[in-house]
Amino acid sequence: MMESLGQLGMGFAVALQPLNLALALGGVLVGTVVGMLPGIGPINAIAILLPLLFAGGLPPESSLILLAGIYYGSQYGNSISTILLNVPGTASAVVTALDGHAMTRAGRGGEALALSAVSSFVGGTLSILGLVFLAPVLASWAVRFGPAEYFALMIFAFAALSSLSGESVPRALASTGLGLLLATVGMDPQSAVPRFTFGQLRLFDGVDFVVVTIGLFAVSEILLTLDRTTWGRAAVSAFGRVRLGMSELWGMALTLLRGSVVGFLVGVLPGAGGTLASFMSYGIEQKMAGSDGRFGEGDPRGVAAPESANNAAANGAMIPLLTLGIPGSGTTAVLLGALLGMNVTPGPLLMERSPELFWGLVASMYVGNVFLLLLNLPLVGVFVRVLRLPAWVLMPGVAALSFVSVYAVNGSAFDLVLVTLFGALGYLMRKGGFPLAPVILGLVLGPLMEKNLRRALALSGGEWGVMFTSTLSVALWAAAVAALVLPWAFERTRRFRRAAGAETD
């Protein structure tokens, strides 16, 4: 513990440098502004701005501090449109909309936004403490991972994300397969033979994950906006003022604590993310409140619980990303691609080889959470005016920013064609109920998965049994099977009991 605190002190020395302070402040501000646009969310916020970051020539630790600021800044920004307009930009914000928008309709929108900001701060701060003390333990344990164990771990990540994506498991697995297929495009890493390039020289280096991410998420969201008729309506006039009494905060202390713990623990699980954390935390508070709660009608606990859980999960997802190289959510999958693009390889040796990067990031999260709280309380009124703009003003700007960002990566007009095609594909997938996050996870982890599979088979002389020789790999395979089977079994059991109860009545 003392060693971790000493390393954290070194991290603050990195985070408090003037450049990194400015990047943390700019990250949370930009993340809040972009995240509050309905439908954009943290994945799009990072994906759209990522090419500009690559062109800036910043050192890796500074780049990661900026990306992390955008990450958790957009988490709070998304709650602004959710509470004021009842337009959640991500699945994890759906729960916040239940009571947050009800508070706005009752003239308590300012209180709801203030509570969201405080809940985000508490959840983020408490989860960072878990990151400080648990990440070194997990990193030291992860050194025992060999290529077979890493391959099994990635299979578990795919299974967990597919079963917890909120969509049907077969569709989620199909999305994962598409991501893995895209990961095979380009030169074979061993034989240097082109694969699935169709004679296009631009595809010899593979499909750029920035192009895929912006196309699937940002461009598809623009197309989906064309289907909506109510997006961009003015915020409810009964906004109220931004206020929150200490007695109200003290009364929700246990709610914030429970939400933070649940969010952090769920966020650490690969594939779980903030959506599951928000739903679980909201359900726990609803059950504990019993008949005293007014959930769905403007109960403040219905805002505090999911918001603290969502932000705690965002920080918890950084643990498997940094210590195992396995993203815990769709957003961290984009962050993983960004790290690899900066020649930084996440994994158990990251803390040893680049301590200034890891601990500088952790310390910047403390600083960024303070900035987030101080910035957003006085700026809520400004954000509301931006949200009053109609879709025909905002969405062309988002479209222009998306295509400029894609072109800035390689200066290629071919990438503009690709991002348009992926945008159309993403639109069709979302209309058909196919989740998009598994595509990004498969695209990013595909090359690592292939490399570890080939390495394991090379060490065993081509024997596939090497995948099941260690206790750790067998446990991971069992966890992957359980992640796919248990949700299906629970659902069948629930339907059986419901049918039995109906027959009894």
SVG drawing of the C-alpha trace seen along z (x, -y; Angstrom):
<svg xmlns="http://www.w3.org/2000/svg" viewBox="-56 -30 67 62">
<polyline fill="none" stroke="black" stroke-width="0.4" points="0.0,0.0 2.8,-2.4 4.5,-1.6 1.3,-2.5 1.1,-5.8 4.7,-6.6 4.1,-5.8 0.9,-7.9 3.0,-10.9 5.2,-10.5 2.0,-10.4 0.9,-13.7 4.3,-15.2 3.4,-14.2 -0.3,-15.3 0.4,-18.7 2.8,-19.8 1.3,-22.8 0.8,-21.1 -0.9,-18.1 -3.1,-20.3 -4.3,-22.2 -4.9,-18.9 -6.9,-17.5 -9.0,-20.7 -9.5,-20.8 -10.3,-17.1 -13.1,-17.3 -14.5,-20.5 -14.5,-19.1 -15.8,-15.7 -18.7,-17.4 -19.6,-19.5 -19.4,-16.7 -20.9,-14.1 -24.0,-16.3 -25.0,-16.2 -27.7,-13.5 -26.5,-10.3 -22.8,-11.2 -21.5,-9.6 -18.0,-8.9 -17.1,-6.5 -17.9,-9.1 -16.3,-11.9 -13.0,-10.1 -13.2,-8.7 -13.9,-12.0 -11.1,-13.8 -8.6,-11.0 -7.0,-11.9 -6.4,-15.5 -4.5,-14.0 -2.3,-11.9 -1.4,-14.9 -0.4,-16.9 2.8,-15.1 2.1,-14.9 4.0,-12.5 2.0,-9.3 1.3,-10.2 -0.1,-13.6 -2.2,-12.1 -3.6,-9.5 -4.5,-12.2 -6.4,-14.2 -8.2,-11.0 -9.1,-10.1 -10.5,-13.6 -12.6,-13.3 -13.7,-9.9 -15.2,-10.7 -16.1,-14.3 -18.4,-12.9 -19.9,-10.5 -21.2,-13.6 -22.0,-15.5 -24.3,-12.8 -26.4,-13.2 -27.2,-16.8 -29.3,-15.9 -30.6,-12.9 -32.0,-14.9 -33.1,-18.0 -34.4,-16.5 -35.0,-12.9 -32.7,-11.9 -30.1,-9.4 -27.0,-9.4 -25.9,-5.9 -27.5,-2.8 -26.1,-3.5 -27.9,-6.8 -31.3,-5.3 -31.7,-4.6 -30.8,-8.2 -33.6,-9.5 -36.3,-7.7 -36.0,-10.0 -33.8,-12.8 -36.2,-14.0 -39.1,-13.5 -37.3,-16.0 -36.9,-18.4 -40.7,-18.2 -41.3,-19.0 -39.1,-22.2 -36.1,-20.5 -33.8,-20.2 -31.1,-22.3 -31.1,-20.1 -31.0,-17.0 -28.0,-18.2 -26.2,-19.3 -26.9,-15.9 -25.6,-14.2 -22.4,-16.3 -21.8,-15.4 -22.6,-11.8 -20.2,-11.6 -17.5,-13.2 -18.1,-10.8 -18.3,-7.7 -15.2,-8.7 -13.1,-9.5 -14.0,-6.4 -13.3,-4.2 -9.9,-5.8 -9.0,-4.7 -9.8,-1.1 -7.7,-1.7 -4.7,-2.7 -4.8,0.3 -6.1,3.1 -4.3,2.4 -0.8,3.3 -2.2,6.5 -3.8,7.5 -0.8,6.5 1.5,8.7 -0.9,11.6 -1.3,11.1 2.5,11.8 1.6,15.5 -0.4,15.2 1.0,17.0 -0.2,17.0 -2.8,19.7 -4.1,17.8 -4.3,14.6 -6.2,16.3 -8.7,17.7 -9.0,14.3 -9.9,12.7 -12.5,15.4 -14.0,14.6 -14.0,10.9 -15.9,11.5 -18.4,13.8 -18.9,11.4 -19.5,8.4 -21.9,10.5 -24.0,11.7 -24.1,8.3 -24.6,6.1 -28.4,5.8 -29.1,7.4 -29.6,11.0 -26.5,13.1 -26.5,14.5 -26.6,11.0 -23.8,9.8 -21.7,12.8 -22.3,12.0 -21.1,8.4 -18.0,9.9 -17.4,12.1 -17.6,9.1 -15.0,7.3 -12.6,10.3 -13.2,10.5 -12.2,6.9 -9.1,7.5 -7.8,10.1 -7.8,7.5 -4.3,6.6 -0.9,8.3 -0.5,11.6 1.8,10.9 4.0,14.0 3.9,14.7 3.3,11.0 0.6,12.3 -2.2,9.8 -5.6,11.0 -9.0,9.8 -7.6,6.6 -9.4,7.1 -6.4,5.6 -6.7,2.3 -3.3,1.0 -5.0,-1.2 -6.1,2.0 -2.6,3.6 -2.2,2.0 -5.6,3.1 -8.7,1.2 -8.1,-1.8 -10.0,-1.5 -10.7,-5.3 -12.4,-4.9 -14.5,-2.0 -15.4,-3.7 -16.4,-7.0 -18.4,-5.3 -20.2,-2.8 -21.0,-5.2 -20.9,-8.9 -22.1,-8.6 -24.7,-6.0 -26.0,-8.3 -26.4,-11.1 -28.4,-8.7 -30.6,-7.7 -31.2,-11.3 -33.0,-11.6 -35.6,-9.2 -36.3,-11.3 -38.8,-14.1 -38.5,-15.4 -34.7,-15.6 -33.4,-19.1 -36.6,-20.4 -36.1,-23.2 -35.3,-22.2 -38.1,-22.4 -38.5,-25.9 -39.0,-24.8 -35.3,-24.4 -34.9,-25.7 -31.6,-26.8 -28.5,-24.7 -28.7,-24.0 -28.2,-21.1 -28.2,-21.3 -25.8,-19.5 -28.6,-17.8 -29.8,-16.2 -26.3,-15.1 -25.8,-13.6 -29.1,-11.7 -27.8,-10.1 -24.3,-9.2 -25.1,-5.5 -26.7,-5.6 -23.6,-7.2 -21.3,-4.7 -23.3,-1.7 -23.5,-3.0 -19.7,-3.6 -18.8,-0.1 -21.3,1.7 -20.1,-0.4 -16.4,0.2 -16.8,4.0 -18.9,4.3 -16.7,2.1 -13.6,4.3 -15.4,7.2 -14.5,7.3 -17.5,6.5 -19.8,5.4 -19.4,1.6 -21.6,-1.2 -24.9,0.1 -25.0,3.1 -23.6,1.1 -26.3,-1.6 -29.1,0.9 -27.8,3.0 -27.3,-0.1 -30.7,-1.5 -32.4,1.9 -30.5,2.2 -31.7,-1.2 -35.2,-0.6 -35.4,2.6 -33.8,1.0 -36.2,-2.0 -39.2,0.3 -42.5,-1.6 -40.7,-4.8 -39.3,-5.3 -40.8,-7.2 -38.6,-5.8 -39.7,-6.8 -41.5,-9.9 -38.5,-12.1 -36.7,-10.4 -33.3,-11.9 -31.8,-8.5 -32.8,-7.4 -30.3,-9.9 -27.6,-9.5 -27.4,-5.7 -26.9,-5.2 -24.7,-8.3 -22.3,-7.3 -22.3,-3.7 -21.8,-4.8 -18.7,-6.9 -17.2,-4.4 -17.6,-1.7 -15.8,-4.0 -12.8,-4.1 -13.0,-0.4 -12.9,0.5 -9.4,-1.1 -8.0,1.7 -8.4,4.6 -7.3,2.2 -4.1,1.1 -3.1,4.3 -4.3,7.0 -4.7,5.1 -8.3,6.2 -11.0,3.5 -13.8,3.5 -16.1,1.5 -16.6,0.3 -15.0,-3.1 -11.9,-1.4 -11.7,0.6 -11.2,-2.6 -8.7,-3.7 -6.8,-0.5 -6.5,-1.2 -5.3,-4.7 -2.6,-3.3 -1.4,-0.9 -1.3,-3.7 1.0,-5.5 3.3,-2.4 2.2,-1.8 1.3,1.8 -1.0,2.2 -0.4,5.2 1.1,6.4 4.5,4.8 3.1,1.4 3.5,0.2 7.1,1.4 8.2,0.1 6.2,-3.1 5.3,-4.1 5.1,-7.8 2.3,-7.0 0.3,-4.7 0.5,-6.7 0.3,-10.0 -3.0,-8.9 -4.3,-7.8 -3.3,-11.1 -4.8,-13.1 -8.1,-11.4 -8.2,-12.9 -7.4,-16.3 -9.9,-15.8 -12.8,-14.9 -12.2,-18.1 -12.2,-20.1 -15.3,-18.3 -17.2,-19.3 -16.0,-22.9 -16.7,-23.4 -20.1,-21.9 -22.0,-23.4 -21.6,-27.0 -21.7,-26.1 -25.0,-24.2 -26.9,-27.2 -24.6,-27.6 -25.0,-23.9 -28.7,-24.2 -28.6,-27.0 -26.5,-24.7 -29.1,-22.0 -31.8,-24.3 -30.3,-24.3 -32.3,-22.1 -30.9,-19.0 -30.5,-20.7 -27.9,-23.0 -26.0,-20.6 -25.8,-17.4 -24.2,-18.9 -21.5,-20.2 -21.0,-16.7 -20.9,-15.3 -18.3,-17.8 -16.1,-17.2 -16.4,-13.4 -15.2,-13.5 -12.5,-16.0 -11.2,-13.9 -11.1,-10.8 -9.3,-12.6 -6.8,-14.0 -5.6,-10.5 -4.0,-9.5 -5.1,-12.2 -6.9,-9.6 -10.1,-10.1 -10.5,-6.3 -11.0,-6.5 -13.9,-8.9 -15.6,-6.2 -14.9,-3.6 -16.3,-5.7 -19.5,-6.3 -19.9,-2.6 -19.3,-1.8 -21.8,-4.5 -24.5,-2.8 -23.5,0.5 -23.8,-0.8 -27.2,-2.3 -28.5,1.0 -27.0,2.9 -28.6,0.5 -31.9,0.8 -31.6,4.6 -30.7,4.7 -27.0,5.7 -24.7,4.1 -21.7,2.1 -19.3,2.3 -18.4,6.0 -17.3,5.0 -14.8,2.5 -13.6,5.1 -13.1,7.7 -11.3,5.3 -8.9,4.2 -8.3,7.5 -8.3,9.6 -4.5,9.1 -3.5,9.8 -5.8,12.8 -4.3,14.2 -0.7,13.6 -1.3,15.4 -3.0,18.3 -0.1,18.7 2.4,18.4 0.7,21.0 0.5,23.4 4.1,22.8 5.3,23.6 3.2,26.8 4.2,28.0 0.7,27.5 -1.1,29.3 -4.5,27.7 -4.5,29.2 -2.2,26.5 -5.2,24.2 -6.5,26.3 -3.3,27.4 -3.2,24.7 -5.7,24.2 -6.0,20.5 -6.8,21.1 -9.4,23.8 -11.0,21.4 -11.2,18.7 -12.8,21.1 -15.3,22.1 -16.0,18.4 -16.6,17.8 -19.0,20.7 -20.8,19.5 -21.1,15.9 -22.9,17.2 -25.0,20.0 -26.1,18.5 -28.1,15.5 -30.0,17.9 -30.6,20.3 -31.8,17.6 -34.1,16.3 -35.6,19.7 -36.0,20.3 -37.7,16.9 -40.1,17.7 -40.9,21.1 -41.7,19.7 -43.9,17.0 -45.8,19.6 -46.2,21.8 -47.5,18.9 -50.0,18.0 -51.3,21.6 -51.7,21.5 -53.7,18.3"/>
</svg>
